[in-house]
């Protein structure tokens, strides 16, 4: 569904990602892992059209979208859950969801909202509550729900677990797994490596703007020494 072909990108003359190639199959969860400053979020921003492309190509569903405007990528079926959630704190849950569906016919708004509530029943209970008064986990649910209101086929999720309690991380990752079962393709940038590997079908590890490993989630779990070096995980079989 999504292909990055020798992509290099950055901010003006500053290069954040160099020569990265990825192939994300439809209906899968693809995890982008690596330490801070590895280029993971910049890769997400390149897919959305928010950084400068220096070289390489981006294809989505067979279409070259390398130079397309960000708004056109939303129309094609790509949505992002940004790092830090970036909700409108003085608007209600319902109002934030409405904003998420702005690019699509209002007539489907109620059905899309009910779909969001099916993944996150807690949001239905708080639909009239200001988003700024929600817990961190509830805000992350709302950020995912807002993205779903755009009816994407590809969901980009940047740092889902950041600042969340483990129970809320489990709920949000569980929702991503259910979305995959329902046909969604997910690219997940995640600091919680162990949890990401629990749900990822495929994995790419980045460091200093380049990819240093790519394989299946199962293969990644077996690559203990690499993950211990770059991600701080314990090697299998070691205390």
Protein Blocks (a to p, Z undefined) as FASTA:
>chain_A
ZZcehiacdehjbcfbghiacdddehiacddeddehilmmmmmmmmnopaccfbdcddee
hiacklgcfklmmmnopacddehklpafkbcfklmmmmmmmmpcfklmmmmmmmmmmmmm
mlmmmmmpcfklpcfklmmmmmmmmmmmnopabdcdehklgopafklmmmmmmmmmmmmm
nopacddddfblmlmmmmpmbdcddeehiafbdcdfklmmmmmmlmmmmnopacehiZZ
